[in-house]
């Protein structure tokens, strides 16, 4: 009975906690009382104490010790804390970063920006932004470093800016930003001490803002990294521990913080590192966590490299006739965002794109077209985020000019005049996209041994349809035995075809489809013996030579007459479930679980080529 009660709700846990606490208090009082009076009732009192303590032990055994309610500074308060993390994120139509202000080293104005005013926040709201991310550096403003206590003056200053934003009916995130002792030390040697300091710091911050309502969210860290290199297992593990420490520290302060929307970060706030190394923290409250990543991709366009030959002034298939464009395009971005939605959204997590943007850079000969292209990039990025329910916050550092780190939108020294109209227009255009509930195809949750990297219902029709690129660094993670699983529906009036290119779109690889050698392209209807309207699945594998080339260049997939539903990266040694219609027939041998060959599989589980699949 107690176990079921504990699982039923957070309020039940709190009720049991206070009941246990009263029993323990009563037992202690009785013990003291018994020692003092020494009467004939002493024996009965001792028996009662033992029974009370036994009941307390039983309650602890059934789970009260694993909850967080009993360790909160004050009782949890869910009054007005109704939004889930996903609902919070979907409510962010346009998010803006107060960049290079409260996180500046040396003080709020040390990096060249004026002191933030209420009028600035109002101007941002008037421009259409309904959410603000406020990066904050705290440890330069400590009153007691040993206890990580922030000075009252700095807490009051942050509160002032938060209050202005909330008064404008905005959603707000405050974080820890540019805390070099934390962000640049994801090492086991620093882990214990940094977690101690991080817990103490967030206890101070969270306690100060404990009574604030659900529009205020906390984000635990920022871009933890070592020189922006790929993380080791150590780096990922330490960042994951920072996330857990942050969640534990905030929840322990109780009050509204127990139910507050909390945002945790991937290593370096990279979506790619997050998809392959992020661990969801344990949280006593369901549905109140979001994952944060930052997006300035592709590098060389969103941010500039030191090598001019690696930089781009145009982005996307829509502008490929204007000049050199990077391989990463609209499809690449949509595919990445789909992977993020599949990895985290399906687990009940919200997604916060805490920073995104493109630095203003152009060539005088084609300045207007290139600025139009940046508008298109921002529109596409925001639209892809909004469609999936992500909360997107554009980076604005008040930087204006031509080159790197020129992310300014509002000129803070000039009464918040809009400096780059094309930036703002692109964001507003993308923000008009409505959230679309993700489609779930039958059988998708049965996939084992692989990672869903794209899911949807998109028509492949050469350049007019879906063209999906899998990056080389994604391919390399699975080794030379990588398998790409394509699930699709045939939808053609003339013919159907799936074609592979290397990611540079200059040449075609050879590959194998369910063991059959294919050069460049194949007809799914012929290879699998399926008809128009049927669902099909292709297992693509590669020779070592093709794999080595794919790691360098990636793999691009396009086609005609095929409606793609699912793309999975896996390894053929794993066990997979795939999507097939009950009417599908294929030219490979299929067996049921009793080892009997089946010509026309009905609903159930079968084995083909040594792998499990499910017919829905």
Secondary structure as UniProt FT lines:
FT   HELIX           2..8
FT   HELIX           10..37
FT   TURN            40..41
FT   HELIX           42..61
FT   TURN            62..63
FT   HELIX           64..66
FT   HELIX           69..71
FT   TURN            79..80
FT   HELIX           85..90
FT   STRAND          95..97
FT   TURN            99..100
FT   TURN            102..103
FT   TURN            105..106
FT   TURN            108..111
FT   HELIX           118..126
FT   TURN            127..128
FT   STRAND          131..134
FT   HELIX           139..141
FT   STRAND          142..144
FT   TURN            145..148
FT   STRAND          149..150
FT   HELIX           152..167
FT   TURN            168..169
FT   STRAND          171..175
FT   HELIX           180..183
FT   HELIX           188..208
FT   TURN            209..211
FT   TURN            214..215
FT   STRAND          216..219
FT   TURN            227..228
FT   HELIX           233..252
FT   HELIX           256..258
FT   STRAND          262..265
FT   HELIX           267..269
FT   HELIX           271..277
FT   TURN            286..287
FT   STRAND          289..295
FT   TURN            299..301
FT   HELIX           308..310
FT   HELIX           317..319
FT   TURN            320..322
FT   HELIX           330..343
FT   HELIX           345..347
FT   STRAND          350..356
FT   HELIX           364..366
FT   HELIX           367..387
FT   TURN            388..389
FT   STRAND          391..394
FT   TURN            404..405
FT   STRAND          410..411
FT   HELIX           412..414
FT   TURN            415..416
FT   STRAND          417..418
FT   HELIX           421..431
FT   TURN            442..443
FT   HELIX           444..446
FT   STRAND          450..461
FT   HELIX           462..464
FT   STRAND          468..470
FT   HELIX           472..476
FT   TURN            477..478
FT   TURN            480..481
FT   STRAND          482..490
FT   STRAND          497..502
FT   TURN            503..504
FT   STRAND          510..513
FT   TURN            514..515
FT   STRAND          516..519
FT   STRAND          521..522
FT   HELIX           524..528
FT   TURN            532..533
FT   STRAND          535..541
FT   HELIX           544..553
FT   STRAND          555..571
FT   TURN            572..573
FT   STRAND          579..580
FT   TURN            582..583
FT   STRAND          590..592
FT   TURN            593..594
FT   STRAND          604..608
FT   TURN            609..610
FT   STRAND          611..615
//
